[in-house]
């Protein structure tokens, strides 16, 4: 256990500035362009639904399962009071989760805790695998978890560092685009059951307020995460 703990908390040297810049530009390109975004958006959905699930457990709602679909949508099934703080917080957590996870990843990366970050991600994926209730969801979690495990076990330290930076940037940038897409759908009246609209029905505030709140948190996370990962 002492050796395992020592490995988890070992600190890597700070990355070269060009590695931070290249990983950030690569993540921004993936999020910006349509084709790579369609292929990678499912990872943001994992974080989104994971946020709902964690908050449901924290507010003592009964978590019945998670479904991840091939169109990159997802749903987290909970049971409990249909109104009240627990339901509000659970609905609120989804769109905030990718950005906050990205910020946490940026902080761990800045601290040089790459191994701790990777094993934390792996534990998160394993917990979600225990809760997933459809075949596609289990498959994408197994593939993602297998990739993270292979990275931890076989990749050199500098490769792990580059991937950790890219993942941190991707979560930060990837937390913004779904919010923009949500607002576009709401303008076309195509997202009447979105998290923002559910929150509007649960509270006295309009759905647009929650979209704005999501965007403020996501934007602030990008700024704070970029500051943390800036080697200068």
N, C-alpha and C positions, 0 to 999 in steps of 0.2 A: 504493500500500500504506500510505503514511503517513496519507493521508486516511481510508482504511478503518479503520486501527487507532485513529485519533483518534475516529472515530465510535463504534467499539465500546466504547471505555473512557470516553466522555463521562459525566459525572455529572449526574443530575437533582436538583433540589431535593427536600428531604424532603416527603412528602405531608402534607396537612392531617389532623388526627386523625379527623375525621368520615369521610374517605375510607377510612382503615384500618378503622374500625369497621363501616362499611356493607359493604365488601368481605368482611370476616370473617363478618358475619351472613348475607350472601348465600351464601357458600360453605357455611356451616353448614346453611342451609336446604336447599341442593341435596343435601347428603350425608344429611340427616336424613329428608326426606320421600321416599316411595317412588317417585313418578312421576319427578321430576327425577333421582333417583339412578339409576334404570334407564336413563335417556337418557345420563347422563354417566359411568356406571361403566366404560365401555369405555376411557376415558382413564386410569383407574387400572390397568386391565389392560395397557395399553401400557407404563406405568411398571414394572409387575410383571414382565412378560416381558422388558422391556429390562434389568431388574436381573439376571435369570437369564443373559441373553445376555452382558452385560458381564463378569460373574463367570466364566462359562465361558471366555471369551477370556483373562481374566487368569490363570486356572489352567491354561491351555493345553489345555483340552478342545476337541475339534473341534466347531464349531458348524454344524449342518446346516440350521437354519432355524427360523423362528418362524411360528406360526399364531394368528390372532386370529379368534374366532368371533362370530356375531351375538348369541349369548346372553351376551356379555361374558366368556366364558371364553377361555382361551388356553393354548398349550403351546409350550415351547421345546425343540427337539430337539438333543441333543448326543450325541457319541460319545467313548468313552474308558473308563477303568476304572470299573466299576460301583460301586466302593467307594473309600474314601480321602478325603483332605482336599479334593481338587478337587471331587468329587461333593458332599460335605457343604456346602462354601461356595457352590456353585452352587444347591443346593436352598434354602439359607438366605437367599439374596439377594432372592428374589422379594417376599416380604411386607415386607421392610425397605425396598425401593427407593422406593416412593411417598413414605414419610415422610422418608427421607434426601434425596430430590430436592426435596421441599417445604422442608426445612431449608436446603438450598443456595440455593433460589430466594428464601427469606426473607432470607438473608444478602446476596445480590446486590441485592435490592430495598432493603434497609436502607442499602447502600452507594451507592444511586442508579444502579447499573449495569443499567438496564432494557434498554438495547439489547443489551448483552452477554448478558443472560439470554435475550432473545428469539432471538438468533442461535444461542445454545447449544442451546435447545430445538429449533430448526429443524434443526440439524446432527444432533441425536439422532434426530429423526424420519426424516431422510434415510437415516441408517445403518440404522435398523430397516427402512425400505422396501427396502433392498438385500437384507435377510435374510428378508423375509416370503415365505411359500410358499403363500398362498391368496388368492383374489380379494377376499374381504371384507376381509381384513387389509390388502391393498394399498389398497383404497378408503378405509377409515377413516384410514389414515396420510396419504393424499393430501389428504383433506378437512381433517384437522387441520393438516397442514403448510401447506396453502393459506391457512387462516385465520391462522396465525401469520405467514406471509409478508405477507399483506395488512395485518395489524396493523403490522408493522415499516415497510412502505413507505408506507402511506397514512394511518394514524391519527395524530392530534396527540399530543404528548408526554404531556399529562395523561391522555388516554385509555389510552395504553400503560401508564402508571403504575398506573391503576386496575385494568386487566386483569392486570398482573403481580402486584399484591397479591391479587386474587381467585384467580388460579392458585396462588399460594403457599399461601394458606389452604385451597384445595380439595385440594391434594396432602397437606397436613398432616392435615386432617380425614378426607379420603378414604382415608388410610393406616390409619385406625383401624377403620372399619366392616367392611371385608372380614375382619379378624381376628376380630371379634365374630361375624360370620356363619359363619366357619370353625368356631369352637367350637360353635356351635349345631348345625351339620351333623354334627360329630364326636359330639356327644351322641346324635344320632339314628342314628349309624352310617351316615351318608350320604357320608362323605368319607374313605374308607379309603386312597385314593391321594393325599391332600393332601400338601403340602410338609412339614407337621409330622409326618405319619405316615411319610413316606419318610425323614425325618431320624431318626425313632425306630428304623427298621429299620437305618439306617446307623451308629447310635451306641448307646451304652448308656443314653441318657436317654429318658424317655417323651415321647410326642407332646404331652401337656399342658404339659410344660416349655417346649417351643418356642413353643407358642401364647402362654404367659405372657411369654416373652422378646420375641416380636414385639410384644406389647401394651405392654410396658415401653418399648421403643425408640420405638414410635409415640407413646405418651403423652409421653415426654420430648421428642420432636421438636416436638410441639404447643406445649409449654411454652416451649421454647427459641426456636422460630420466632415465637411470639407476643411474647416478650420482645424479639426483634430488631426486629420490625415496629412495636412500640409507639413512637409518635413522642414520647411524654412521657418 
